[in-house]
Amino acid sequence: MSNKYSHIHLGHGSGGLMTRELLDEIIFKTFSNPFLDKKHDGAILDIAGPLAMSTDSFVVSPIFFKGGNIGELAVHGTVNDVAMCGAIPLYLSLSFIVEEGLPVPQFREIVDSVKRTADTCEVQIVTGDTKVVEKGKGDKIFINTTGIGTVHPRARISANRIQEGDKIILNGFLAQHGMAIMSQREGLEFESDIVSDTTYLHFLVRELLDAFGEKIHLFRDPTRGGLASVLSEIATDIGKGVVLYEKALPVEKQVAAACEILGLDPLYVANEGVLVVIADASVEAEVLDLMRRNPKGEHAVTVGSFTTEHPSKVVMHSSIGGKRVVSPLLGEQLPRIC
């Protein structure tokens, strides 16, 4: 195939010889493993105990950005969603919707990045699908992934377990992914490049559950809608209030500058490597210490807590001494971000 076609054609989605060449020379060759090598329409998995499953679709534009690409993002996104359930991801399905005309080298690069990322995350691609749509009816490439993992034996992850005084802890800086995408789209230049924070979080989640078990009440990854929307959603669901401290929010200088130029609030900007840990106040110091010793949590910081005051509202204590209600995101702030 590599010698015959420089771009994806509609025939690659026909189910015939061109499809077989695409699958054999790129997909099956790249992801070869005992599950996929059988070339069934699905995979038979032998897993014991409670399972967590999550599915997600990725439509980011541009498909290559500083710090990653849509393939890497797809693996990280679904691995993290499974981890937020208190589970350790094991298997992924992988489906591509490719627009006619996508250069084959770009498709190969995305497929290769999926493979590298899956290997790093210690998950296997066990089934999938590839479709081709007419030019103008897609946006180069869309990816859908479904993840399956085993629930950690000490996990009791539920928003209903959140108590007054529980601490809200972040593993790192906010808004990096969204601003990496937006600065690239808008051609903005800063003293140092803004790079997406896309990464995997499940090994850090496992360490936290190993150490603290049921003292960890909830995990969330604030992707679309950002931290503000996630916390607003939780507060509404459980009828408790959230107190946030503006001085504690971790936002890098160049990200803050980009947000200011574009008129955006970092609280609402998408993240792809941020972990929100809601933990019992009694283990706050130990949780921070463990997280800071892990490369995925070295900038961990407590940014707020839960309260029975102002139920269902998120209230920000500003750096100048005032307070304001933080509302959930209304409408679409950043289109096609993940």
N, C-alpha and C positions, 0 to 999 in steps of 0.2 A: 504494500500500500504506500509506503513512504516514497517510492519512486514514481508511482502513478498519479498521486493526488497531492496537490499543495494546499487545497482547501476542502472543507467539509461540503459535500453535495447532498441533495435530497435523497439520492440513491443509497447513501449510507444509513438512511433510516427506513429503507424499503423492506427489510427482512430477508433480502436475497444475498447474493454473493458479496456485494459491497459492504453490507452490514457485517457479514461474517469476517471479512478482511479487517474491518475496523475493530471488531471485538477481539479477534484472535491476535492481531499485531499490536494493539495498544492496551485494551482493557484486560484480557485474560493473561497476556504476557506480563503485564505490570503487577497485577494483584494475585498472581498464582498462589493458591493454597489448597489444601485438601477439600474445602467446602466449595470453592469456586471452580476448581478444576473438573468437577462433575458436570458442570454446565447444565444444571437443572434450572427450572423456573423459580426455584426457591432454595432454601437451605434447611437441613434438619439439624437442630442443635440439641445437645444434651446438657441441660443446665438444671442444677438442683437448688431449691430454696426460692424465696421471694425474688421477683424480678422487677426491674424498672425499665420502662421503655419511653422513648421520646422521639418525635419526628420534627423536622424543620426543613424549610426551603430557603435557598440563598440566591439573591438577585442583585448583588452589589454591582455598582457601576462607579468607577472603572473596575474591570475584573482583575487587573494587576494594580497594586497600590504599594506605597512605602510600608514595608513591614510584612507583606504577604500577598496572597491572591485568593480568589474565590474558592479554590480547592482546599487550601489550608484552612480557610475560614469555616468551610462546611464541616470539616472533621472536628475542629476545635469547638464550634458551636454546639454540635450534637453531643459530643463527649461531655461538655460542660453541663448541658441540660440534664443528662442522665445523672451526673454527679450531684446536681442540686437536689435530687431526690434522696441523697444519702447512699448512692449506689456506685459501684465500680464498673465502668463500661468495659464490655468484652467484644461485642460484635457490632458492625455497621452494615446497613444496606446503602447502596450508592446509585443514584439515578441522575442521568444527565439529560437535559433538554438543550440541544445545540442548534443554533441558528445556521442555516445554510450560508456558506461563505466564510465561516470562521477558519483562519489559517490552521492547518494541521499541526505545525510546530507549537502554536499556542495551546491547542488541545492537549498535545503531549506534555507540555510543561505543567498544565493544570493537573493532569492525571498523575504525573510523577510527584507533584507536590502533595497530592492526596496520599499516595503511597508512603512517602517519607514521613508525613505527619502521623498517619495511622501507625506506622512502626514505632515512632517516638512515643505515641500514646498507648502502645501495647494493645491495640485493638485490631481485629481482622475484618476485612471487607468480605462478606460471605454471600451476598446476592445483590442484584441491581438491575438497571435497565438503561437503555440509551435510545433517545428519540431525536429526530431532526425535523425542524420546522422551517417553513419557507422564509427567505430573506425578508426582513421587515416585520416578521411576526414573533420575534424574540428580541433579546438584547445580548447577542453573542453566545451566552451560555447561562443556563440556570441549573442549580444542583439541588436535589432533595436527598437527605440522609435520614435514616432511622437508626437509633441506637438502642441496644439492649445490654443491661448489666445486672449484676447481682447486688441486692441490698446489703449494706454493711450490717453485721450482726448487732452492732451497738447503736444503730441509727434509729432515732425517733423524731423524724423531721416533719413538723407540722406547724403552720402558723397559729393554730389553736393552743399551742403550748407556750406561746410568748406570754411573759409575765411583766408586771410593772417593774421597772428598773433594769430589764434586759438591755445589754449593750449592743450597739450597732457598730460593727468593726469592718473596715475595708482593707483589702490586701494591697492596694496601690492607687495610682493616679487615675483620676476621672477624665473622661471625654477624649482620650487619645485616638481611639479608632475613628470616631465620627469626624474629628477635626483633621485627621490624616486624609480621609476621603475628601472632605470639603476643601481643604487647602490645595489638594492636587487638582480638583475640578476647577477651582477659581484661580489657579496659578499664583497663589500667594507664596511669598518667600520670607523666611524668618532666619534669625541668627543660627539656629540649629533646626534640622529637619524634624518635623512631627512624624512619628512612626506609629503605625497601628499597634495596639497592645494585644492583638489576637494571640492567644496562647491557651494551653490546657490547664485545668485546675483540679483534676480529679485526684492526683497524687497528694496535693495539699489537703483536699477534703478527707482523704483516707487517713492522713496523719492526725487531723483534728478529731475525727471520730474514734480512732484508736486511743487517743489520749483522754478525750473528754466525754465521749458517748452521748448520753441523754442530756448533758449540760449544754449541748449545741441544739438550739431549738429550731433554727431555720437557716437554709442557704438560699441565696438568690444570685443570679448574674444579671445585672442591669444593662441589657442590650438596648433594643429600641425603646425610646422614651426615657432612658437614663435612670439615674438614681431617684430622682423626684417621683417619677411615675411608679416605680417599684414600691417605694415606701408609702406613697399615697394609697396604692392598691391594698397593701397589707393592713394599713391603719383602718381603711374602710371595711375590710373583710372581718377584722377581729374587734372593731369598736374601741380600739385604744388609740391614744395620741402618740405622736413621734416628736421628739425634740432634737433638732439638728443645730450644730455649732459651726457657723461659717468659718471661723478661724481654723477649725480642725480639718476642713475639707481639702483633700490633697489634689491640687491642680498645678501642673507644671507651668512655668512662666510663659513659654511660647504658645502653649495651648490656651491659656487665659487671654493672651494677646490676640490669637486668631479668633476666639469667641467674641471678643470685644469688637474687632473689625467687622465681623459678619453679623453682629447683633444677636448672638446666641448665648444662652445660659448653660454653663457646663453641667448643671444638674439634669438637664434634659437631653444631653448629647449621648449617643450610643457608645457603649463599651463592649469589648470582646475579650477582655482578660481581667475584668474586675469581679471580685468575689465579695458578696455581702454576707457576713457571718453575724447571726443574732444569737448571742450567748448569754447564759446566766451571769449576772454581775459578779458572782463569787469566783468565777474563773477568768475574769477579764485579763488580768495581768499575765496569767499563764498562757492564755490563747494568743495574746500579742507576742509573747516571747517565742512561742513555737512558730508562729507565722513568720516572724522576722528572721528566723534561722533557716527558712525555706526560700530559695530564689524567687518563687512565685508570690511571696508575701513579705519581702524584705522591707517594704515601705508601709507595713500595716499600721493602722491608726484607728482609734475610736472616734467616731464622728457624731454620736448621739445616743439616745436611749428611748425606751418606751415609757409612757406615763398614762395614768388614768385621767389626767387633766386633758382638756380640749379633745375629747374622744373623736376618732376618725379624721383628725386633722394632723398635718405635718407643719410644725411651727419652727421657723428658722430664727435663731438668736444671731443677729448680725454682728459683725466685727466692730461696729460703732455703738453697739448697745441697744439697738431697737429689735423689734420682732416683726416677722411677717409670716403669713400663711403661704406655704408652698403647695400649689395646686398641681394636679396631674396634667400631663401634656394634652393640649387640645389641638386636634388637627395633626398635620405632618410637618415637623420641623426640618427634618433631613430626609429627602427622598432617596430611596434605593441605597440604603446604607449597610444592609446585611442580608 
